[in-house]
């Protein structure tokens, strides 16, 4: 009986040690991952829209496309076709920029994670002919190679009429 009891205690000790080391390993891996998360805040993420909007004002589609990750996706306001690579995104902005758009945020919510941030809400575009488009938007930014890039951008015109301010 003593050997059997000692054997049970030994087995329990091994399970405890292995469980503790696996837990420590998981915590260590989580700490290493979080250590590589870039520090940011809502103001910095909000400024990414300003950067994008400033590139629109240049009327240069290449400067607009530079805001997007090479595998970024654009679901644009004024096109039914998703744009899934830089060439397609550029093609959209060549046409969109002809009307001299300028965006203004109407409402927003920003959510920040590890090397990813979301900016979502509503915005209004004004064009050189005086027309406006009220739309909903989502930007998903990812920290890549030392900069925030748009990984996903969805914009859709409001389904209901919006009163002018």
DSSP file (Angstrom, degrees, kcal/mol; ACC not computed):
  #  RESIDUE AA STRUCTURE BP1 BP2  ACC     N-H-->O    O-->H-N    N-H-->O    O-->H-N    TCO  KAPPA ALPHA  PHI   PSI    X-CA   Y-CA   Z-CA
    1    1 A X     >        0   0    0      0, 0.0     4,-2.5     0, 0.0     5,-0.2   0.000 360.0 360.0 360.0 -35.1    0.0    0.0    0.0
    2    2 A X  H  >  +     0   0    0      2,-0.2     4,-2.8     1,-0.2     5,-0.2   0.909 360.0  47.9 -62.8 -42.3    2.8    2.4    0.7
    3    3 A X  H  > S+     0   0    0      2,-0.2     4,-2.9     1,-0.2    -1,-0.2   0.924 112.2  49.0 -65.6 -43.4    4.2    2.1   -2.8
    4    4 A X  H  > S+     0   0    0      2,-0.2     4,-2.1     1,-0.2    -1,-0.2   0.917 113.4  46.5 -61.9 -43.6    0.9    2.6   -4.4
    5    5 A X  H  X S+     0   0    0     -4,-2.5     4,-2.1     2,-0.2    -2,-0.2   0.917 114.2  47.6 -65.9 -43.1    0.2    5.7   -2.2
    6    6 A X  H  X S+     0   0    0     -4,-2.8     4,-2.8     1,-0.2    -2,-0.2   0.881 109.9  53.9 -63.8 -38.9    3.7    7.1   -3.0
    7    7 A X  H  X S+     0   0    0     -4,-2.9     4,-2.6    -5,-0.2    -1,-0.2   0.899 108.2  49.2 -62.6 -41.2    3.1    6.4   -6.6
    8    8 A X  H  X S+     0   0    0     -4,-2.1     4,-2.4     2,-0.2    -2,-0.2   0.904 111.7  48.8 -64.3 -41.8   -0.1    8.3   -6.6
    9    9 A X  H  X S+     0   0    0     -4,-2.1     4,-2.4     2,-0.2    -2,-0.2   0.926 111.9  49.1 -64.6 -44.3    1.6   11.2   -4.8
   10   10 A X  H  X S+     0   0    0     -4,-2.8     4,-2.5     2,-0.2    -2,-0.2   0.933 111.6  49.1 -59.3 -47.1    4.4   11.2   -7.4
   11   11 A X  H  X S+     0   0    0     -4,-2.6     4,-2.4     1,-0.2    -1,-0.2   0.906 111.3  49.4 -60.2 -42.9    1.9   11.1  -10.3
   12   12 A X  H  X S+     0   0    0     -4,-2.4     4,-2.4     1,-0.2    -1,-0.2   0.896 110.4  51.1 -63.5 -39.7    0.0   14.0   -8.8
   13   13 A X  H  X S+     0   0    0     -4,-2.4     4,-2.7     2,-0.2    -2,-0.2   0.904 109.5  49.9 -64.4 -41.3    3.2   16.0   -8.4
   14   14 A X  H  X S+     0   0    0     -4,-2.5     4,-2.9     2,-0.2     5,-0.3   0.928 111.5  48.3 -62.6 -45.0    4.2   15.4  -12.0
   15   15 A X  H  X S+     0   0    0     -4,-2.4     4,-2.8     1,-0.2     5,-0.2   0.918 112.5  49.4 -61.1 -43.1    0.8   16.5  -13.2
   16   16 A X  H  X S+     0   0    0     -4,-2.4     4,-2.4     2,-0.2    -2,-0.2   0.927 113.0  45.9 -62.3 -45.9    1.1   19.6  -11.0
   17   17 A X  H  X S+     0   0    0     -4,-2.7     4,-2.7     2,-0.2     5,-0.2   0.936 115.3  46.1 -63.7 -46.9    4.6   20.5  -12.3
   18   18 A X  H  X S+     0   0    0     -4,-2.9     4,-2.6     1,-0.2     5,-0.2   0.917 113.5  49.4 -63.8 -42.4    3.6   19.9  -15.9
   19   19 A X  H  X S+     0   0    0     -4,-2.8     4,-2.2    -5,-0.3    -1,-0.2   0.902 112.7  47.8 -61.8 -41.2    0.4   21.9  -15.6
   20   20 A X  H  X S+     0   0    0     -4,-2.4     4,-2.8    -5,-0.2    -2,-0.2   0.909 112.6  47.8 -67.4 -42.3    2.3   24.8  -13.9
   21   21 A X  H  X S+     0   0    0     -4,-2.7     4,-2.6     2,-0.2    -2,-0.2   0.887 112.0  49.7 -69.4 -36.1    5.1   24.8  -16.5
   22   22 A X  H  X S+     0   0    0     -4,-2.6     4,-2.6    -5,-0.2    -1,-0.2   0.917 112.9  47.7 -64.8 -41.4    2.5   24.8  -19.3
   23   23 A X  H  X S+     0   0    0     -4,-2.2     4,-2.6    -5,-0.2    -2,-0.2   0.920 112.5  48.4 -63.6 -43.5    0.7   27.6  -17.7
   24   24 A X  H  X S+     0   0    0     -4,-2.8     4,-2.7     2,-0.2    -2,-0.2   0.899 111.2  51.0 -63.1 -40.3    3.9   29.5  -17.2
   25   25 A X  H  X S+     0   0    0     -4,-2.6     4,-2.8     2,-0.2    -2,-0.2   0.926 110.4  48.7 -62.2 -44.6    4.8   28.9  -20.8
   26   26 A X  H  X S+     0   0    0     -4,-2.6     4,-2.5     1,-0.2    -2,-0.2   0.911 113.2  47.3 -62.2 -42.5    1.4   30.2  -22.0
   27   27 A X  H  X S+     0   0    0     -4,-2.6     4,-2.4     2,-0.2    -1,-0.2   0.897 112.3  50.2 -65.5 -39.0    1.8   33.3  -19.8
   28   28 A X  H  X S+     0   0    0     -4,-2.7     4,-2.4     2,-0.2    -2,-0.2   0.914 111.6  47.7 -64.4 -43.2    5.3   33.8  -21.1
   29   29 A X  H  X S+     0   0    0     -4,-2.8     4,-2.3     2,-0.2    -2,-0.2   0.906 112.3  49.6 -64.4 -41.2    4.1   33.5  -24.7
   30   30 A X  H  X S+     0   0    0     -4,-2.5     4,-2.7     1,-0.2    -2,-0.2   0.899 111.1  49.7 -64.6 -39.7    1.2   35.9  -24.0
   31   31 A X  H  X S+     0   0    0     -4,-2.4     4,-2.0     2,-0.2    -2,-0.2   0.908 110.5  49.8 -65.3 -41.3    3.7   38.4  -22.4
   32   32 A X  H  X S+     0   0    0     -4,-2.4     4,-0.7     2,-0.2    -2,-0.2   0.899 112.6  47.9 -63.6 -40.0    6.0   38.2  -25.4
   33   33 A X  H >< S+     0   0    0     -4,-2.3     3,-1.1     1,-0.2    -2,-0.2   0.935 112.8  46.8 -67.0 -45.3    3.1   38.8  -27.8
   34   34 A X  H >< S+     0   0    0     -4,-2.7     3,-1.4     1,-0.3    -1,-0.2   0.808 103.9  63.4 -68.1 -26.8    1.8   41.7  -25.8
   35   35 A X  H 3< S+     0   0    0     -4,-2.0    -1,-0.3     1,-0.3    -2,-0.2   0.765 100.6  53.4 -65.7 -23.4    5.3   43.1  -25.6
   36   36 A X  T << S+     0   0    0     -3,-1.1     2,-0.4    -4,-0.7    -1,-0.3   0.392  82.0 111.9 -93.2   4.3    5.3   43.4  -29.4
   37   37 A X  S <  S-     0   0    0     -3,-1.4     2,-0.2    -4,-0.2    77,-0.1  -0.647  71.2-124.8 -77.9 128.0    2.0   45.4  -29.5
   38   38 A X        -     0   0    0     -2,-0.4    77,-0.4     1,-0.1     2,-0.4  -0.489  23.8-117.5 -72.5 141.0    2.6   49.0  -30.6
   39   39 A X        +     0   0    0     -2,-0.2     2,-0.3    75,-0.1    -1,-0.1  -0.640  49.7 148.1 -80.1 132.2    1.4   51.7  -28.2
   40   40 A X        -     0   0    0     -2,-0.4     2,-0.3     4,-0.0    72,-0.0  -0.926  26.7-152.1-151.8 175.2   -1.3   53.9  -29.6
   41   41 A X     >  -     0   0    0     -2,-0.3     4,-2.1     1,-0.1     5,-0.2  -0.910  38.7 -91.7-147.1 174.3   -4.4   55.9  -28.5
   42   42 A X  H  > S+     0   0    0     -2,-0.3     4,-2.9     1,-0.2     5,-0.2   0.872 121.2  55.4 -59.8 -39.1   -7.7   57.1  -29.9
   43   43 A X  H  > S+     0   0    0      1,-0.2     4,-1.7     2,-0.2    -1,-0.2   0.912 109.1  47.3 -62.0 -42.1   -6.2   60.5  -31.0
   44   44 A X  H  > S+     0   0    0      2,-0.2     4,-0.6     1,-0.2    -1,-0.2   0.889 113.5  47.6 -67.2 -38.8   -3.5   58.8  -33.1
   45   45 A X  H >X S+     0   0    0     -4,-2.1     3,-1.1     1,-0.2     4,-0.6   0.910 109.8  52.8 -69.1 -40.8   -6.0   56.4  -34.7
   46   46 A X  H >X S+     0   0    0     -4,-2.9     4,-1.1     1,-0.3     3,-0.9   0.861 102.2  61.1 -60.1 -35.1   -8.4   59.3  -35.5
   47   47 A X  H 3X S+     0   0    0     -4,-1.7     4,-2.3     1,-0.2    -1,-0.3   0.718  89.7  70.3 -66.4 -20.3   -5.4   61.1  -37.2
   48   48 A X  H <X S+     0   0    0     -3,-1.1     4,-2.2    -4,-0.6    -1,-0.2   0.862  96.8  50.7 -66.8 -33.9   -5.2   58.2  -39.6
   49   49 A X  H <X S+     0   0    0     -3,-0.9     4,-3.3    -4,-0.6     5,-0.2   0.919 108.5  52.3 -65.1 -41.9   -8.5   59.4  -41.2
   50   50 A X  H  X S+     0   0    0     -4,-1.1     4,-2.5     1,-0.2    -2,-0.2   0.899 109.2  49.9 -60.2 -40.2   -7.0   62.9  -41.4
   51   51 A X  H  X S+     0   0    0     -4,-2.3     4,-1.7     2,-0.2    -1,-0.2   0.935 113.4  45.6 -62.0 -46.8   -4.0   61.4  -43.2
   52   52 A X  H  X S+     0   0    0     -4,-2.2     4,-1.5     1,-0.2    -2,-0.2   0.930 113.7  48.9 -61.9 -47.0   -6.2   59.6  -45.6
   53   53 A X  H  X S+     0   0    0     -4,-3.3     4,-1.7     1,-0.2    -1,-0.2   0.882 108.3  54.0 -62.8 -39.7   -8.4   62.6  -46.2
   54   54 A X  H  X S+     0   0    0     -4,-2.5     4,-0.6     1,-0.2    -1,-0.2   0.866 105.4  54.2 -62.7 -35.8   -5.4   64.8  -46.8
   55   55 A X  H ><>S+     0   0    0     -4,-1.7     5,-0.7     1,-0.2     3,-0.7   0.849 104.4  55.1 -68.7 -31.4   -4.3   62.4  -49.5
   56   56 A X  H ><5S+     0   0    0     -4,-1.5     3,-1.9     1,-0.2    -1,-0.2   0.918 101.1  58.8 -61.5 -42.1   -7.7   62.7  -51.2
   57   57 A X  H 3<5S+     0   0    0     -4,-1.7    -1,-0.2     1,-0.3    -2,-0.2   0.671  95.6  62.9 -65.1 -16.6   -7.1   66.5  -51.3
   58   58 A X  T <<5S-     0   0    0     -3,-0.7    -1,-0.3    -4,-0.6    -2,-0.2   0.679  97.5-139.2 -77.8 -17.2   -3.9   66.0  -53.4
   59   59 A X  T < 5 +     0   0    0     -3,-1.9     2,-0.7    -4,-0.4    -3,-0.1   0.670  62.7 128.5  63.2  18.8   -6.1   64.4  -56.2
   60   60 A X    >>< -     0   0    0     -5,-0.7     4,-1.4     1,-0.1     3,-0.8  -0.901  47.7-162.3-107.1 107.3   -3.2   61.9  -56.6
   61   61 A X  H 3> S+     0   0    0     -2,-0.7     4,-2.7     1,-0.2     5,-0.2   0.807  89.1  60.5 -60.9 -28.9   -4.6   58.3  -56.4
   62   62 A X  H 3> S+     0   0    0      1,-0.2     4,-1.4     2,-0.2    -1,-0.2   0.874 103.4  50.2 -66.7 -35.6   -1.2   56.9  -55.7
   63   63 A X  H <4 S+     0   0    0     -3,-0.8     4,-0.3     2,-0.2    -1,-0.2   0.852 111.7  48.6 -69.6 -33.6   -1.0   58.9  -52.5
   64   64 A X  H >< S+     0   0    0     -4,-1.4     3,-1.8    -9,-0.3     4,-0.2   0.940 109.7  51.2 -68.2 -47.0   -4.4   57.6  -51.5
   65   65 A X  H >< S+     0   0    0     -4,-2.7     3,-2.0     1,-0.3    -2,-0.2   0.792  95.3  71.9 -61.6 -28.6   -3.4   54.0  -52.2
   66   66 A X  T 3< S+     0   0    0     -4,-1.4    -1,-0.3     1,-0.3    -2,-0.2   0.689  88.5  63.6 -62.5 -17.2   -0.3   54.4  -50.1
   67   67 A X  T <  S+     0   0    0     -3,-1.8    83,-3.0    -4,-0.3     2,-0.3   0.638  93.4  79.7 -77.8 -14.8   -2.6   54.4  -47.0
   68   68 A X  E <  S-a  150   0A   0     -3,-2.0    83,-0.2    81,-0.2     2,-0.1  -0.691  84.4-114.7-100.4 145.4   -3.7   50.8  -47.8
   69   69 A X  E >   -     0   0A   0     81,-2.7     3,-2.3    -2,-0.3    -1,-0.1  -0.392  35.7-110.6 -65.8 154.1   -2.0   47.5  -47.0
   70   70 A X  E 3  S+     0   0A   0      1,-0.3    16,-0.6    15,-0.1    -1,-0.1   0.769 123.3  39.9 -63.0 -23.9   -0.9   45.7  -50.2
   71   71 A X  E 3  S+     0   0A   0     14,-0.1    -1,-0.3    15,-0.1    -2,-0.1   0.127  92.4 135.6-107.2  19.9   -3.6   43.1  -49.3
   72   72 A X  E <   -     0   0A   0     -3,-2.3     2,-0.4    78,-0.1    80,-0.2  -0.232  45.9-139.9 -66.5 156.2   -6.1   45.7  -48.2
   73   73 A X  E     -a  152   0A   0     78,-1.7    80,-2.3    11,-0.1     2,-0.5  -0.968  11.0-164.4-121.9 134.6   -9.7   45.5  -49.2
   74   74 A X  E     -aB 153  83A   0      9,-3.0     9,-3.1    -2,-0.4     2,-0.7  -0.982   9.6-173.7-119.0 122.6  -11.9   48.5  -50.1
   75   75 A X  E     -a  154   0A   0     78,-3.4    80,-2.7    -2,-0.5     7,-0.1  -0.869  34.4-151.6-108.9  92.3  -15.7   48.2  -50.3
   76   76 A X    >   -     0   0    0     -2,-0.7     3,-0.7     5,-0.4    78,-0.0  -0.151  21.8-129.6 -79.9 160.8  -16.3   51.7  -51.7
   77   77 A X  T 3  S+     0   0    0      1,-0.2    80,-0.4    79,-0.1    -1,-0.1   0.905 105.3  39.2 -65.9 -45.6  -19.2   54.1  -51.5
   78   78 A X  T 3  S+     0   0    0     78,-0.1     2,-0.3     2,-0.0    -1,-0.2  -0.056 110.1  60.0-106.6  31.8  -19.6   54.8  -55.2
   79   79 A X    <   -     0   0    0     -3,-0.7    13,-0.0     1,-0.1     0, 0.0  -0.978  60.5-148.1-155.1 143.7  -19.0   51.3  -56.6
   80   80 A X  S    S+     0   0    0     -2,-0.3     2,-0.5     2,-0.1    -1,-0.1   0.574  77.4  89.4 -84.8  -9.5  -20.7   47.9  -56.3
   81   81 A X  S    S-     0   0    0      1,-0.0    -5,-0.4    -6,-0.0     2,-0.1  -0.784  76.4-128.7 -99.5 124.1  -17.4   46.1  -56.8
   82   82 A X        -     0   0    0     -2,-0.5     2,-0.6    -7,-0.1    -7,-0.2  -0.395  18.4-141.3 -62.1 143.5  -15.0   45.2  -54.0
   83   83 A X  B     +B   74   0A   0     -9,-3.1    -9,-3.0     1,-0.1    -1,-0.1  -0.952  25.7 171.5-111.5 118.7  -11.4   46.3  -54.5
   84   84 A X        +     0   0    0     -2,-0.6     2,-0.3   -11,-0.2    -1,-0.1   0.254  56.7  37.5-119.0  11.2   -9.0   43.7  -53.3
   85   85 A X  S  > S-     0   0    0    -11,-0.1     4,-2.5     1,-0.1     3,-0.3  -0.976  87.9 -98.4-153.8 164.7   -5.6   44.8  -54.5
   86   86 A X  H  > S+     0   0    0    -16,-0.6     4,-2.6    -2,-0.3     5,-0.2   0.846 119.5  53.9 -56.6 -36.9   -3.7   48.1  -54.9
   87   87 A X  H  > S+     0   0    0      2,-0.2     4,-2.3     1,-0.2    -1,-0.2   0.925 111.8  43.8 -64.5 -44.1   -4.4   48.3  -58.7
   88   88 A X  H  > S+     0   0    0     -3,-0.3     4,-1.9     2,-0.2    -2,-0.2   0.888 114.1  50.4 -68.3 -39.1   -8.2   47.9  -58.1
   89   89 A X  H  X S+     0   0    0     -4,-2.5     4,-2.1     2,-0.2    -2,-0.2   0.918 111.2  49.4 -64.4 -42.5   -8.1   50.4  -55.2
   90   90 A X  H  X S+     0   0    0     -4,-2.6     4,-2.4    -5,-0.2    -2,-0.2   0.924 106.7  55.6 -60.8 -45.2   -6.2   52.9  -57.4
   91   91 A X  H  X S+     0   0    0     -4,-2.3     4,-1.3     1,-0.2    -1,-0.2   0.896 107.8  49.5 -54.8 -43.3   -8.7   52.4  -60.2
   92   92 A X  H  X S+     0   0    0     -4,-1.9     4,-2.6     1,-0.2     3,-0.3   0.939 112.0  47.0 -61.9 -46.9  -11.5   53.4  -57.9
   93   93 A X  H  X S+     0   0    0     -4,-2.1     4,-2.6     1,-0.2    -2,-0.2   0.792 101.2  64.5 -72.2 -26.4   -9.8   56.5  -56.6
   94   94 A X  H  < S+     0   0    0     -4,-2.4     4,-0.5     2,-0.2    -1,-0.2   0.940 113.8  35.3 -55.9 -45.0   -8.8   57.7  -60.1
   95   95 A X  H >< S+     0   0    0     -4,-1.3     3,-0.9    -3,-0.3     4,-0.4   0.920 117.6  51.3 -74.4 -45.4  -12.6   58.1  -60.8
   96   96 A X  H >< S+     0   0    0     -4,-2.6     3,-1.2     1,-0.2     5,-0.4   0.864 105.3  56.1 -63.1 -38.2  -13.6   59.2  -57.3
   97   97 A X  G >< S+     0   0    0     -4,-2.6     3,-2.1     1,-0.2    -1,-0.2   0.696  87.1  78.4 -70.9 -19.0  -11.0   62.0  -57.1
   98   98 A X  G <  S+     0   0    0     -3,-0.9    -1,-0.2    -4,-0.5    -2,-0.2   0.783  92.8  52.8 -59.9 -25.6  -12.2   63.6  -60.3
   99   99 A X  G <  S-     0   0    0     -3,-1.2    29,-2.1    -4,-0.4    30,-0.3   0.271 111.7-121.9 -94.5  11.2  -15.1   65.1  -58.2
  100  100 A X    <   -     0   0    0     -3,-2.1    -3,-0.1    27,-0.2     2,-0.1   0.939  37.5-162.1  50.7  61.9  -12.7   66.6  -55.6
  101  101 A X        -     0   0    0     -5,-0.4     2,-0.4    26,-0.1    26,-0.2  -0.430  14.6-172.9 -75.5 147.9  -14.1   64.9  -52.5
  102  102 A X  E     -C  126   0A   0     24,-1.6    24,-2.3    -2,-0.1     2,-0.2  -0.968  13.5-147.5-138.9 125.1  -13.4   66.0  -49.0
  103  103 A X  E     -C  125   0A   0     -2,-0.4     2,-0.4    22,-0.2    22,-0.2  -0.618  12.4-172.7 -95.8 151.1  -14.5   64.0  -46.1
  104  104 A X  E     -C  124   0A   0     20,-1.7    20,-2.5    -2,-0.2     2,-0.3  -0.984  25.9-123.7-140.8 128.8  -15.6   65.1  -42.6
  105  105 A X  E     +C  123   0A   0     -2,-0.4    18,-0.3    18,-0.2     3,-0.1  -0.547  25.3 178.6 -72.4 130.4  -16.3   62.8  -39.7
  106  106 A X  E    S-     0   0A   0     16,-2.8     2,-0.3     1,-0.4    17,-0.2   0.799  71.1  -7.8 -97.5 -41.6  -19.9   63.2  -38.3
  107  107 A X  E    S-C  122   0A   0     15,-1.7    15,-2.1     2,-0.0    -1,-0.4  -0.984  70.1-178.7-152.6 151.3  -19.7   60.5  -35.6
  108  108 A X  E     -C  121   0A   0     -2,-0.3     2,-0.4    13,-0.2    13,-0.2  -0.998  20.3-161.6-154.2 154.6  -17.1   57.9  -34.7
  109  109 A X  E     -C  120   0A   0     11,-2.7    11,-2.6    -2,-0.3     2,-0.5  -0.995  17.4-159.7-132.0 133.0  -16.2   55.0  -32.4
  110  110 A X  E     -C  119   0A   0     -2,-0.4     2,-0.4     9,-0.2     9,-0.2  -0.955   7.0-174.1-117.8 133.3  -12.6   53.9  -32.1
  111  111 A X  E     -C  118   0A   0      7,-2.3     7,-3.1    -2,-0.5     2,-0.4  -0.989   8.0-160.1-125.5 135.5  -11.5   50.5  -30.8
  112  112 A X  E     +C  117   0A   0     -2,-0.4     5,-0.2     5,-0.2     2,-0.2  -0.954  17.1 159.9-123.2 132.6   -7.9   49.5  -30.2
  113  113 A X        -     0   0    0      3,-3.3     2,-1.0    -2,-0.4     3,-0.4  -0.501  58.1 -47.5-125.6-161.7   -6.4   46.1  -30.0
  114  114 A X  S    S-     0   0    0      1,-0.2     3,-0.1    -2,-0.2   -75,-0.1  -0.665 121.2 -26.2 -79.1 105.3   -2.9   44.6  -30.3
  115  115 A X  S    S+     0   0    0     -2,-1.0    28,-2.2   -77,-0.4     2,-0.3   0.690 126.9  88.3  62.8  21.4   -1.5   46.1  -33.6
  116  116 A X  E     + D   0 142A   0     -3,-0.4    -3,-3.3    26,-0.2     2,-0.3  -0.991  50.9 178.4-144.4 142.8   -5.1   46.5  -34.9
  117  117 A X  E     -CD 112 141A   0     24,-2.2    24,-3.3    -2,-0.3     2,-0.4  -0.995  13.9-149.9-144.7 148.1   -7.5   49.4  -34.6
  118  118 A X  E     -CD 111 140A   0     -7,-3.1    -7,-2.3    -2,-0.3     2,-0.5  -0.960   7.3-173.0-119.9 137.0  -11.0   50.1  -35.8
  119  119 A X  E     +CD 110 139A   0     20,-2.5    20,-2.8    -2,-0.4     2,-0.4  -0.982  22.1 164.6-125.5 116.0  -12.4   53.5  -36.6
  120  120 A X  E     +CD 109 138A   0    -11,-2.6   -11,-2.7    -2,-0.5     2,-0.3  -0.977  17.4  83.1-138.0 148.4  -16.1   53.3  -37.5
  121  121 A X  E    S-CD 108 137A   0     16,-2.1    16,-2.7    -2,-0.4     2,-0.3  -0.941  70.2 -45.0 165.5-141.7  -19.0   55.7  -37.7
  122  122 A X  E     +CD 107 136A   0    -15,-2.1   -16,-2.8    -2,-0.3   -15,-1.7  -0.948  44.3 176.5-128.2 148.7  -20.5   58.2  -40.2
  123  123 A X  E     -CD 105 135A   0     12,-2.6    12,-3.0    -2,-0.3     2,-0.4  -0.956  20.0-135.8-144.9 166.1  -19.0   60.8  -42.5
  124  124 A X  E     -CD 104 134A   0    -20,-2.5   -20,-1.7    -2,-0.3     2,-0.5  -0.983  11.3-153.8-125.5 133.9  -20.0   63.3  -45.1
  125  125 A X  E     -CD 103 133A   0      8,-2.8     8,-2.0    -2,-0.4     2,-0.4  -0.919   6.7-161.9-105.9 132.8  -18.3   63.9  -48.4
  126  126 A X  E     -CD 102 132A   0    -24,-2.3   -24,-1.6    -2,-0.5     2,-0.3  -0.913  10.1-157.5-109.6 142.0  -18.6   67.2  -50.1
  127  127 A X    >   -     0   0    0      4,-2.3     3,-2.4    -2,-0.4   -27,-0.2  -0.757  31.8-104.5-119.0 163.7  -17.7   67.6  -53.8
  128  128 A X  T 3  S+     0   0    0    -29,-2.1   -28,-0.1     1,-0.3   -27,-0.1   0.755 119.0  58.5 -60.5 -25.7  -16.7   70.5  -56.0
  129  129 A X  T 3  S-     0   0    0    -30,-0.3    -1,-0.3     2,-0.1     3,-0.1   0.417 120.8-106.9 -84.7   3.6  -20.2   70.6  -57.6
  130  130 A X  S <  S+     0   0    0     -3,-2.4    -2,-0.1     1,-0.3    -1,-0.0   0.292  76.9 132.9  92.1 -10.4  -21.7   71.2  -54.1
  131  131 A X        -     0   0    0     -5,-0.1    -4,-2.3     1,-0.0     2,-0.3  -0.341  38.7-156.6 -71.7 156.6  -23.2   67.7  -53.8
  132  132 A X  E     -D  126   0A   0     -6,-0.2     2,-0.4    -3,-0.1    -6,-0.2  -0.953  10.0-156.8-131.7 153.8  -22.8   65.7  -50.6
  133  133 A X  E     -D  125   0A   0     -8,-2.0    -8,-2.8    -2,-0.3     2,-0.5  -0.994   8.2-154.8-128.4 124.6  -22.9   62.0  -49.7
  134  134 A X  E     +D  124   0A   0     -2,-0.4    24,-2.7   -10,-0.2     2,-0.3  -0.863  29.6 167.7 -95.6 131.3  -23.6   60.9  -46.2
  135  135 A X  E     -DE 123 157A   0    -12,-3.0   -12,-2.6    -2,-0.5     2,-0.3  -0.944  37.4-122.5-143.9 160.6  -22.2   57.5  -45.5
  136  136 A X  E     -DE 122 156A   0     20,-3.0    20,-2.1    -2,-0.3     2,-0.3  -0.766  37.0-169.7 -96.2 150.4  -21.3   54.9  -42.9
  137  137 A X  E     -DE 121 155A   0    -16,-2.7   -16,-2.1    -2,-0.3     2,-0.3  -0.975  22.4-170.0-143.0 156.2  -17.7   53.8  -42.7
  138  138 A X  E     -DE 120 154A   0     16,-2.2    16,-2.6    -2,-0.3     2,-0.5  -0.949   7.0-173.9-141.5 125.4  -15.4   51.3  -41.1
  139  139 A X  E     -DE 119 153A   0    -20,-2.8   -20,-2.5    -2,-0.3     2,-0.6  -0.986   5.1-166.2-113.8 128.4  -11.6   51.5  -41.3
  140  140 A X  E     -DE 118 152A   0     12,-3.1    11,-3.1    -2,-0.5    12,-1.6  -0.969  13.0-165.6-112.2 116.2   -9.6   48.5  -39.9
  141  141 A X  E     -DE 117 150A   0    -24,-3.3   -24,-2.2    -2,-0.6     2,-0.4  -0.777   5.5-164.9-101.7 144.6   -6.0   49.5  -39.5
  142  142 A X  E     -DE 116 149A   0      7,-2.5     7,-2.4    -2,-0.3     2,-0.7  -0.988  24.3-122.7-126.7 140.9   -3.1   47.1  -38.9
  143  143 A X  E     + E   0 148A   0    -28,-2.2     2,-0.4    -2,-0.4     5,-0.2  -0.732  44.4 167.1 -81.1 113.5    0.4   48.0  -37.7
  144  144 A X  E >   - E   0 147A   0      3,-3.1     3,-1.4    -2,-0.7    -2,-0.1  -0.995  58.5 -15.7-136.3 130.0    2.7   46.7  -40.4
  145  145 A X  T 3  S-     0   0    0     -2,-0.4    -1,-0.1     1,-0.3     3,-0.1   0.848 130.2 -45.2  48.1  42.5    6.4   47.4  -41.0
  146  146 A X  T 3  S+     0   0    0      1,-0.2     2,-0.3    -3,-0.0    -1,-0.3   0.626 122.9  77.1  83.8  13.7    6.4   50.4  -38.7
  147  147 A X  E <  S- E   0 144A   0     -3,-1.4    -3,-3.1    -5,-0.1     2,-0.5  -0.997  78.3-108.6-152.2 156.6    3.2   52.1  -39.8
  148  148 A X  E     + E   0 143A   0     -2,-0.3     2,-0.3    -5,-0.2    -5,-0.2  -0.743  41.7 179.7 -84.4 125.7   -0.6   51.9  -39.6
  149  149 A X  E     - E   0 142A   0     -7,-2.4    -7,-2.5    -2,-0.5     2,-0.7  -0.916  34.8-104.4-126.7 153.6   -2.1   50.8  -42.9
  150  150 A X  E     +aE  68 141A   0    -83,-3.0   -81,-2.7    -2,-0.3    -9,-0.2  -0.672  35.7 172.4 -79.2 116.8   -5.7   50.3  -43.9
  151  151 A X  E    S+     0   0A   0    -11,-3.1   -78,-1.7    -2,-0.7     2,-0.3   0.740  74.0  12.8 -91.8 -29.5   -6.4   46.5  -44.1
  152  152 A X  E     -aE  73 140A   0    -12,-1.6   -12,-3.1   -80,-0.2     2,-0.4  -0.973  62.1-179.8-151.0 132.3  -10.1   47.0  -44.6
  153  153 A X  E     +aE  74 139A   0    -80,-2.3   -78,-3.4    -2,-0.3     2,-0.4  -0.971   5.2 179.9-136.5 118.2  -12.2   50.0  -45.6
  154  154 A X  E     +aE  75 138A   0    -16,-2.6   -16,-2.2    -2,-0.4     2,-0.4  -0.976   4.3 171.3-120.3 132.1  -16.0   49.8  -46.0
  155  155 A X  E     + E   0 137A   0    -80,-2.7     2,-0.4    -2,-0.4   -18,-0.2  -0.990   1.9 173.9-140.6 129.5  -18.1   52.8  -46.9
  156  156 A X  E     - E   0 136A   0    -20,-2.1   -20,-3.0    -2,-0.4   -79,-0.1  -0.999  34.5-109.5-140.5 138.3  -21.7   52.8  -47.8
  157  157 A X  E     - E   0 135A   0    -80,-0.4   -22,-0.3    -2,-0.4     2,-0.1  -0.272  48.8 -92.6 -60.5 146.6  -24.2   55.6  -48.5
  158  158 A X        -     0   0    0    -24,-2.7    -1,-0.1     1,-0.1   -24,-0.1  -0.383  27.1-144.0 -61.4 134.9  -26.8   56.1  -45.9
  159  159 A X  S    S+     0   0    0     -3,-0.1     2,-0.3    -2,-0.1    -1,-0.1   0.726  84.2  52.9 -75.1 -20.3  -29.9   54.1  -46.7
  160  160 A X  S    S-     0   0    0      1,-0.0    -2,-0.1     0, 0.0     2,-0.0  -0.862 100.9 -93.9-115.0 150.6  -32.2   56.8  -45.3
  161  161 A X        -     0   0    0     -2,-0.3     2,-0.4     1,-0.1    -2,-0.1  -0.357  38.1-146.9 -62.4 137.5  -32.1   60.5  -46.1
  162  162 A X        -     0   0    0     -4,-0.1     2,-0.1    -2,-0.0    -1,-0.1  -0.921  15.9-119.9-109.7 132.2  -30.0   62.6  -43.8
  163  163 A X        -     0   0    0     -2,-0.4     2,-0.1     1,-0.1     0, 0.0  -0.455  32.5-112.2 -69.0 139.4  -31.0   66.2  -42.9
  164  164 A X              0   0    0     -2,-0.1    -1,-0.1     1,-0.1     0, 0.0  -0.427 360.0 360.0 -70.3 146.5  -28.4   68.8  -43.8
  165  165 A X              0   0    0     -2,-0.1    -1,-0.1     0, 0.0    -2,-0.0   0.446 360.0 360.0 -84.9 360.0  -26.6   70.5  -40.9
